[in-house]
Amino acid sequence: MTEYKSDLIATLVSRGYLNQATDLEGLDASAAEKSVTGYIGFDITADSLHVGSLVQIMMLRRLQQAGHKPIILIGGGTTKVGDPSGKDQSRQMMTDEKIQSNLDGILKPFSKLVTIGDGPTDAIVVNNDEWLSEFGYLEFLRTYGPHFTINRMMTFESVKLRLEREQPLTFLEFNYMLLQAVDFLELARRYDCTLQLGGSDQWGNIINGVELCRRIDQKPVFGFTTPLITTASGAKMGKTANGAVWLNEDRLSAYDYWQFWRNTEDADVGKFLRLFTDIPLAEIEQLETAEGAELNAVKVRLANEATAMLHGEEAAKEAETTAKATFESGGTGGALPTFAVSKADLSAGLPVLALLTGSGFADSNGEAKRLIKGGGVRVNGQVIHDPQATLTEADLEDGAIKISAGKKRHALANPA
């Protein structure tokens, strides 16, 4: 097993974050010698990141824990173009107003997972619109165009995959990799940033930035990517049958977030403990040997650790208590997701179908009917067989109605 000089690289490798690196030995030596400044870019395509981005945020956390300085690069400029990496179609063009409205939302989880401030290892937030919006078109082409060849750009996965699938790649998107390369150069100049981290789909973009920094400023910099995080069954991390697992609580309750981790596949428990918790490796090695009921207890530990990190220990404990009440004693607990129903509708007779769509358990009445016909819908613990069933105030228990779809999805409908 390779002996690394720096705590940073030893941690990233042993916990499973390494996919590729431009010069791992050189990065290791640099991180052992001094504090390294590293960054990851996040485009502002929604008002919340989802758990698929969590491994990147955790890398910034590992960077800081090892005594180095993270930069959270917000893509206020690159979002206007859209990253084609991993996409079959062009992203929808976003207005400046929409980008700005999304900005506050995507920053919320960072303050929970890294320390942001003015200290030597505190993370800082930088927006690439600061420099990208200042370039004139001709100036940009003359300054950076000579350092990129179409021949080379055509070899990168983000371009090749789109063309192989015979999907159009706009000239706008084709420029994205140039903009990201310039980001690295600007951060290297402004903040002495020498490391770009990212997912495996960003490898080509990162390579461009590394090469640009060396060609123009002769500055040695490094790139490091994580593997694509998938579940043991092959599903992409962050996608479930119920949609994206959002990091912001206004998009996904702390209880549902806890349940996501509690429902981890058996084969993924050890991997997720390494990537998404701070539990020491020696302890994880013991935990991942568990089987049966003990393995379920380890999944609860994973859910508690991951939820506490993002939403706080109190929210994690409340989620665990609610889960026990819901699954073991048929109760409701206090952390189930809630939604409002009209008192007037309840007085007139509220269709169960409306509860299923209102809770988000079904996207349409047709899907709701199929759930009912399959015997997977319960109201206050009682199976519903009739798709035309309605509910009234008489169905309220402790002021709410509990709706369940399957064994793992539960919510409370509150009259308002």
Buried (B, 14 or more C-beta within 10 A) or exposed (E): EEEBBBBBBBBBBEBBBBBBBBBBEBBBBBBBEEBBBBBBBBBBBBBBBBBBBBBBBBBBBBBBBBBBBBBBBBBBBBBBBBBBBBBEEBBEEBEEEBBEEBBEBBBBBBEBBBEBEEEEBEBBBBBBBEBBEEBEEEEBEEEBEEBBEEEEBEEBBBBEBBEEEEEEBBEBBBBBBBBBBBBBBBBBBEBEBBBBBBBBBBBBBBBBBBBBBEEBEEBBBBBBBBEBBEBEEEEEBBBBEBEBBBBBBEBBBBBBBBBBBBEBEBEBBBBBBBBBBEBEEEEBEEBBEBEEEEBEEBBBBBBBBBBBBBBEEEBBBBBBBBBEBBBEEEBBBEBBBEBEBEEEBBEEEBBBBBBBBBBBBBEEBEEBBBBBEEEBBBBBEEEBEEBEBBBEEEBBEEEBBBBBBBEBBBBBBEBE
